[in-house]
Every structure is written in C-alpha cells, then in structure tokens.
C-alpha cells in the first residue's frame, strides 16, 4: 500500500465513522424526544383530569348555592304575599274605622 492508499483508506474509514456517529446521534435524539413527549403527554393528561375534577367540584358548589338562593327567594316571596294580604286587610279595617256609620 502506498501512502496515498493508506490516507484514502483512513479517510474512507473516517467518513464511515462520522456517518455512524451521525446516525447514532439521530437515533438517540429521536428516542429522547419520544420519551420527553410521552412524559409531557402524561403530565398534560394529569392536569386535564385535575382540572375536570376541580370544575366538577365548583359546579356542585354553584348548583347547591343556586338551589339555596332559589329556596330563599321562594320563601321570601311567600312571606311578602302574606304581608301584602295582611296589609290589605288592615287597610280595609282602617278605612272602615274612618268612614262614618250610615
């Protein structure tokens, strides 16, 4: 082998080595990206589940408060109706007191 042949052989070996290293690096980057993507996906799903649970809890609290307010409103309306009936009867009674007897 001549000096040129030896250099050519080493140059070809270097090119193959660089190609193998580039391929191995690409495979490693792809695997790392896949692992990171899976990890982030599981974290996102956990956050979605937690958010859904919190939303359900808040909706339950809101529904309960709306029901309480509706019951309070209904009770207040009943009380006001009774007060008005009483006031009307009282107005009639006071009016009869003021009118002179025939």
Biotite code that builds the C-alpha atoms (Angstrom):
import biotite.structure as struc

atoms = struc.array([
    struc.Atom([0.000, 0.000, 0.000], chain_id="A", res_id=1, res_name="UNK", atom_name="CA", element="C"),
    struc.Atom([1.214, 3.418, -0.861], chain_id="A", res_id=2, res_name="UNK", atom_name="CA", element="C"),
    struc.Atom([0.927, 6.468, 1.250], chain_id="A", res_id=3, res_name="UNK", atom_name="CA", element="C"),
    struc.Atom([-1.931, 7.757, -0.865], chain_id="A", res_id=4, res_name="UNK", atom_name="CA", element="C"),
    struc.Atom([-3.801, 4.437, -0.488], chain_id="A", res_id=5, res_name="UNK", atom_name="CA", element="C"),
    struc.Atom([-3.344, 4.475, 3.274], chain_id="A", res_id=6, res_name="UNK", atom_name="CA", element="C"),
    struc.Atom([-4.607, 8.055, 3.522], chain_id="A", res_id=7, res_name="UNK", atom_name="CA", element="C"),
    struc.Atom([-7.536, 7.199, 1.271], chain_id="A", res_id=8, res_name="UNK", atom_name="CA", element="C"),
    struc.Atom([-8.349, 4.168, 3.441], chain_id="A", res_id=9, res_name="UNK", atom_name="CA", element="C"),
    struc.Atom([-8.240, 6.241, 6.647], chain_id="A", res_id=10, res_name="UNK", atom_name="CA", element="C"),
    struc.Atom([-10.308, 8.986, 5.030], chain_id="A", res_id=11, res_name="UNK", atom_name="CA", element="C"),
    struc.Atom([-12.949, 6.456, 3.995], chain_id="A", res_id=12, res_name="UNK", atom_name="CA", element="C"),
    struc.Atom([-12.927, 4.956, 7.473], chain_id="A", res_id=13, res_name="UNK", atom_name="CA", element="C"),
    struc.Atom([-13.400, 8.416, 8.941], chain_id="A", res_id=14, res_name="UNK", atom_name="CA", element="C"),
    struc.Atom([-16.327, 9.085, 6.643], chain_id="A", res_id=15, res_name="UNK", atom_name="CA", element="C"),
    struc.Atom([-17.956, 5.814, 7.696], chain_id="A", res_id=16, res_name="UNK", atom_name="CA", element="C"),
    struc.Atom([-17.287, 6.588, 11.371], chain_id="A", res_id=17, res_name="UNK", atom_name="CA", element="C"),
    struc.Atom([-18.755, 10.070, 11.027], chain_id="A", res_id=18, res_name="UNK", atom_name="CA", element="C"),
    struc.Atom([-21.775, 8.618, 9.255], chain_id="A", res_id=19, res_name="UNK", atom_name="CA", element="C"),
    struc.Atom([-22.283, 6.012, 12.007], chain_id="A", res_id=20, res_name="UNK", atom_name="CA", element="C"),
    struc.Atom([-21.911, 8.639, 14.720], chain_id="A", res_id=21, res_name="UNK", atom_name="CA", element="C"),
    struc.Atom([-24.407, 10.903, 12.954], chain_id="A", res_id=22, res_name="UNK", atom_name="CA", element="C"),
    struc.Atom([-26.868, 8.003, 12.650], chain_id="A", res_id=23, res_name="UNK", atom_name="CA", element="C"),
    struc.Atom([-26.387, 7.009, 16.306], chain_id="A", res_id=24, res_name="UNK", atom_name="CA", element="C"),
    struc.Atom([-26.868, 10.649, 17.368], chain_id="A", res_id=25, res_name="UNK", atom_name="CA", element="C"),
    struc.Atom([-30.080, 10.901, 15.361], chain_id="A", res_id=26, res_name="UNK", atom_name="CA", element="C"),
    struc.Atom([-31.415, 7.698, 16.910], chain_id="A", res_id=27, res_name="UNK", atom_name="CA", element="C"),
    struc.Atom([-30.518, 8.949, 20.394], chain_id="A", res_id=28, res_name="UNK", atom_name="CA", element="C"),
    struc.Atom([-32.196, 12.344, 19.777], chain_id="A", res_id=29, res_name="UNK", atom_name="CA", element="C"),
    struc.Atom([-35.335, 10.625, 18.436], chain_id="A", res_id=30, res_name="UNK", atom_name="CA", element="C"),
    struc.Atom([-35.537, 8.337, 21.478], chain_id="A", res_id=31, res_name="UNK", atom_name="CA", element="C"),
    struc.Atom([-35.021, 11.257, 23.848], chain_id="A", res_id=32, res_name="UNK", atom_name="CA", element="C"),
    struc.Atom([-37.683, 13.280, 22.046], chain_id="A", res_id=33, res_name="UNK", atom_name="CA", element="C"),
    struc.Atom([-40.101, 10.345, 22.210], chain_id="A", res_id=34, res_name="UNK", atom_name="CA", element="C"),
    struc.Atom([-39.513, 9.915, 25.966], chain_id="A", res_id=35, res_name="UNK", atom_name="CA", element="C"),
    struc.Atom([-39.967, 13.637, 26.607], chain_id="A", res_id=36, res_name="UNK", atom_name="CA", element="C"),
    struc.Atom([-43.124, 13.710, 24.505], chain_id="A", res_id=37, res_name="UNK", atom_name="CA", element="C"),
    struc.Atom([-44.584, 10.752, 26.437], chain_id="A", res_id=38, res_name="UNK", atom_name="CA", element="C"),
    struc.Atom([-43.685, 12.385, 29.755], chain_id="A", res_id=39, res_name="UNK", atom_name="CA", element="C"),
    struc.Atom([-45.267, 15.689, 28.773], chain_id="A", res_id=40, res_name="UNK", atom_name="CA", element="C"),
    struc.Atom([-48.365, 13.921, 27.453], chain_id="A", res_id=41, res_name="UNK", atom_name="CA", element="C"),
    struc.Atom([-48.855, 12.125, 30.765], chain_id="A", res_id=42, res_name="UNK", atom_name="CA", element="C"),
    struc.Atom([-48.416, 15.410, 32.653], chain_id="A", res_id=43, res_name="UNK", atom_name="CA", element="C"),
    struc.Atom([-50.972, 17.105, 30.402], chain_id="A", res_id=44, res_name="UNK", atom_name="CA", element="C"),
    struc.Atom([-53.465, 14.288, 30.972], chain_id="A", res_id=45, res_name="UNK", atom_name="CA", element="C"),
    struc.Atom([-52.924, 14.534, 34.734], chain_id="A", res_id=46, res_name="UNK", atom_name="CA", element="C"),
    struc.Atom([-53.597, 18.281, 34.596], chain_id="A", res_id=47, res_name="UNK", atom_name="CA", element="C"),
    struc.Atom([-56.706, 17.750, 32.495], chain_id="A", res_id=48, res_name="UNK", atom_name="CA", element="C"),
    struc.Atom([-58.033, 15.205, 34.986], chain_id="A", res_id=49, res_name="UNK", atom_name="CA", element="C"),
    struc.Atom([-57.269, 17.525, 37.905], chain_id="A", res_id=50, res_name="UNK", atom_name="CA", element="C"),
    struc.Atom([-58.925, 20.452, 36.142], chain_id="A", res_id=51, res_name="UNK", atom_name="CA", element="C"),
    struc.Atom([-62.015, 18.391, 35.318], chain_id="A", res_id=52, res_name="UNK", atom_name="CA", element="C"),
    struc.Atom([-62.284, 17.265, 38.925], chain_id="A", res_id=53, res_name="UNK", atom_name="CA", element="C"),
    struc.Atom([-61.963, 20.833, 40.183], chain_id="A", res_id=54, res_name="UNK", atom_name="CA", element="C"),
    struc.Atom([-64.541, 22.030, 37.674], chain_id="A", res_id=55, res_name="UNK", atom_name="CA", element="C"),
    struc.Atom([-66.988, 19.345, 38.837], chain_id="A", res_id=56, res_name="UNK", atom_name="CA", element="C"),
    struc.Atom([-66.421, 20.345, 42.464], chain_id="A", res_id=57, res_name="UNK", atom_name="CA", element="C"),
    struc.Atom([-67.063, 24.010, 41.673], chain_id="A", res_id=58, res_name="UNK", atom_name="CA", element="C"),
    struc.Atom([-70.149, 23.161, 39.608], chain_id="A", res_id=59, res_name="UNK", atom_name="CA", element="C"),
    struc.Atom([-71.540, 21.176, 42.551], chain_id="A", res_id=60, res_name="UNK", atom_name="CA", element="C"),
    struc.Atom([-70.952, 24.129, 44.893], chain_id="A", res_id=61, res_name="UNK", atom_name="CA", element="C"),
    struc.Atom([-72.560, 26.516, 42.412], chain_id="A", res_id=62, res_name="UNK", atom_name="CA", element="C"),
    struc.Atom([-75.592, 24.260, 41.923], chain_id="A", res_id=63, res_name="UNK", atom_name="CA", element="C"),
    struc.Atom([-76.045, 23.943, 45.670], chain_id="A", res_id=64, res_name="UNK", atom_name="CA", element="C"),
    struc.Atom([-75.829, 27.721, 46.157], chain_id="A", res_id=65, res_name="UNK", atom_name="CA", element="C"),
    struc.Atom([-78.292, 28.336, 43.334], chain_id="A", res_id=66, res_name="UNK", atom_name="CA", element="C"),
    struc.Atom([-80.717, 25.905, 44.938], chain_id="A", res_id=67, res_name="UNK", atom_name="CA", element="C"),
    struc.Atom([-80.356, 27.650, 48.311], chain_id="A", res_id=68, res_name="UNK", atom_name="CA", element="C"),
    struc.Atom([-80.938, 31.049, 46.715], chain_id="A", res_id=69, res_name="UNK", atom_name="CA", element="C"),
    struc.Atom([-83.992, 29.746, 44.862], chain_id="A", res_id=70, res_name="UNK", atom_name="CA", element="C"),
    struc.Atom([-85.438, 28.367, 48.111], chain_id="A", res_id=71, res_name="UNK", atom_name="CA", element="C"),
    struc.Atom([-84.726, 31.643, 49.908], chain_id="A", res_id=72, res_name="UNK", atom_name="CA", element="C"),
    struc.Atom([-86.379, 33.617, 47.112], chain_id="A", res_id=73, res_name="UNK", atom_name="CA", element="C"),
    struc.Atom([-89.431, 31.362, 47.202], chain_id="A", res_id=74, res_name="UNK", atom_name="CA", element="C"),
    struc.Atom([-89.729, 31.702, 50.978], chain_id="A", res_id=75, res_name="UNK", atom_name="CA", element="C"),
    struc.Atom([-89.307, 35.488, 50.813], chain_id="A", res_id=76, res_name="UNK", atom_name="CA", element="C"),
    struc.Atom([-91.988, 35.686, 48.135], chain_id="A", res_id=77, res_name="UNK", atom_name="CA", element="C"),
    struc.Atom([-94.381, 33.676, 50.329], chain_id="A", res_id=78, res_name="UNK", atom_name="CA", element="C"),
    struc.Atom([-93.675, 35.996, 53.270], chain_id="A", res_id=79, res_name="UNK", atom_name="CA", element="C"),
    struc.Atom([-94.230, 39.115, 51.121], chain_id="A", res_id=80, res_name="UNK", atom_name="CA", element="C"),
    struc.Atom([-97.527, 37.700, 49.839], chain_id="A", res_id=81, res_name="UNK", atom_name="CA", element="C"),
    struc.Atom([-98.648, 37.121, 53.414], chain_id="A", res_id=82, res_name="UNK", atom_name="CA", element="C"),
    struc.Atom([-97.540, 40.629, 54.409], chain_id="A", res_id=83, res_name="UNK", atom_name="CA", element="C"),
    struc.Atom([-99.498, 42.132, 51.488], chain_id="A", res_id=84, res_name="UNK", atom_name="CA", element="C"),
    struc.Atom([-102.613, 40.166, 52.392], chain_id="A", res_id=85, res_name="UNK", atom_name="CA", element="C"),
    struc.Atom([-102.314, 41.382, 55.954], chain_id="A", res_id=86, res_name="UNK", atom_name="CA", element="C"),
    struc.Atom([-101.728, 44.978, 54.836], chain_id="A", res_id=87, res_name="UNK", atom_name="CA", element="C"),
    struc.Atom([-104.754, 44.867, 52.550], chain_id="A", res_id=88, res_name="UNK", atom_name="CA", element="C"),
    struc.Atom([-106.926, 43.551, 55.382], chain_id="A", res_id=89, res_name="UNK", atom_name="CA", element="C"),
    struc.Atom([-105.539, 46.200, 57.705], chain_id="A", res_id=90, res_name="UNK", atom_name="CA", element="C"),
    struc.Atom([-106.169, 48.946, 55.123], chain_id="A", res_id=91, res_name="UNK", atom_name="CA", element="C"),
    struc.Atom([-109.759, 47.753, 54.790], chain_id="A", res_id=92, res_name="UNK", atom_name="CA", element="C"),
    struc.Atom([-110.174, 47.727, 58.572], chain_id="A", res_id=93, res_name="UNK", atom_name="CA", element="C"),
    struc.Atom([-108.674, 51.235, 58.940], chain_id="A", res_id=94, res_name="UNK", atom_name="CA", element="C"),
    struc.Atom([-110.859, 52.524, 56.121], chain_id="A", res_id=95, res_name="UNK", atom_name="CA", element="C"),
    struc.Atom([-113.948, 51.139, 57.869], chain_id="A", res_id=96, res_name="UNK", atom_name="CA", element="C"),
    struc.Atom([-112.885, 52.884, 61.071], chain_id="A", res_id=97, res_name="UNK", atom_name="CA", element="C"),
    struc.Atom([-112.638, 56.245, 59.291], chain_id="A", res_id=98, res_name="UNK", atom_name="CA", element="C"),
    struc.Atom([-115.916, 56.122, 57.422], chain_id="A", res_id=99, res_name="UNK", atom_name="CA", element="C"),
    struc.Atom([-118.816, 57.418, 59.408], chain_id="A", res_id=100, res_name="UNK", atom_name="CA", element="C"),
    struc.Atom([-121.577, 54.941, 60.009], chain_id="A", res_id=101, res_name="UNK", atom_name="CA", element="C"),
    struc.Atom([-124.577, 55.371, 57.722], chain_id="A", res_id=102, res_name="UNK", atom_name="CA", element="C"),
])
